[in-house]
Amino acid sequence: MSKITAQTAAAIAYAYAEIEAAKNLLKTINERKSGDTDTDFRDVFGRRRASLELGVPSGGSGHRIFSVGTELAAIVIRAHIDAKHSEIDALCVLAKNELSATGETGSAGE
């Protein structure tokens, strides 16, 4: 039985996880825009934040921008979701090629 590589499977799983996280954040932004008072952004100290941050994790090479408005953040998040869907499409082609490398073209679960 032929299988896709662990690296390909993990990349697909990570891309789907990113989409799920992005959709959840987008949902929170949309709820906040609609005036749902129970939905807001809070920092680790519980303080409300009117905007978001974008950045590379902290450290010597960390970079952040502050006060990114929710409208702009929503655009970035939607673009990120689209990019991850494209990544998954490419990874599915790779997975199909990995399966067909040994003559099998069915799904990895077969």
C-alpha positions in Angstrom: 0.0 0.0 0.0 1.3 3.4 -1.0 1.2 6.4 1.3 1.8 10.0 1.2 4.8 11.3 3.1 4.5 12.4 6.7 5.8 15.8 5.7 3.0 16.2 3.1 0.4 15.0 5.6 1.6 17.4 8.3 1.7 20.3 5.9 -1.9 19.6 4.9 -2.9 19.3 8.6 -1.1 22.6 9.5 -2.7 24.4 6.6 -6.2 23.3 7.7 -5.4 24.3 11.3 -4.4 27.8 10.1 -7.6 28.1 8.1 -9.7 27.1 11.2 -7.8 29.6 13.4 -8.2 32.4 10.9 -11.9 31.7 10.5 -12.4 31.8 14.2 -10.6 35.2 14.4 -12.6 36.5 11.5 -15.8 35.3 13.3 -14.8 37.2 16.4 -14.0 40.4 14.4 -17.4 40.1 12.7 -19.2 39.6 16.0 -17.4 42.6 17.4 -18.4 44.7 14.4 -22.0 43.8 14.8 -22.0 45.2 18.3 -22.0 42.0 20.4 -20.8 43.4 23.7 -19.7 40.0 24.9 -17.1 39.8 22.1 -14.0 41.9 22.5 -10.2 41.6 22.3 -8.3 41.4 25.5 -4.6 41.2 26.2 -3.0 38.7 28.6 -3.8 41.0 31.5 -7.5 41.1 30.6 -7.4 44.7 29.3 -9.7 45.5 26.3 -8.0 46.2 23.0 -9.6 48.2 20.2 -7.2 46.9 17.6 -4.9 44.0 16.8 -1.2 43.4 16.4 0.7 41.8 13.5 4.2 40.5 14.0 6.9 37.9 14.2 7.2 36.3 17.6 9.4 38.1 20.1 13.1 37.6 20.3 16.2 39.2 18.7 14.6 39.1 15.3 11.0 39.9 16.4 9.0 42.6 14.6 5.5 43.9 15.5 3.1 46.6 14.3 0.5 47.8 16.8 -3.0 49.2 16.4 -4.0 47.3 13.3 -7.6 48.1 12.8 -10.1 45.3 12.5 -11.1 46.2 9.0 -7.5 45.9 7.8 -7.0 42.8 9.9 -10.1 41.2 8.3 -8.7 41.8 4.8 -5.3 40.2 5.8 -7.1 37.3 7.4 -9.2 36.6 4.3 -6.2 36.8 2.1 -4.4 34.3 4.5 -7.4 31.9 4.2 -7.2 32.1 0.4 -3.5 31.5 0.4 -3.9 28.5 2.7 -6.6 27.0 0.4 -4.2 27.4 -2.5 -1.5 25.8 -0.5 -3.8 22.8 0.3 -4.6 22.5 -3.4 -0.9 22.3 -4.3 -0.3 19.8 -1.4 -3.1 17.6 -2.6 -1.5 17.5 -6.1 1.8 16.5 -4.3 0.0 13.9 -2.3 -1.6 12.4 -5.4 1.9 12.3 -7.1 3.3 10.6 -4.1 0.6 8.0 -4.2 1.0 7.5 -8.0 4.8 7.2 -7.7 4.2 3.5 -6.9 1.2 3.1 -9.2 -1.6 3.8 -6.7 -3.9 6.7 -7.2 -6.6 6.2 -4.5 -6.8 8.2 -1.3 -4.2 7.6 1.5 -6.8 6.0 3.7 -7.6 3.2 1.2 
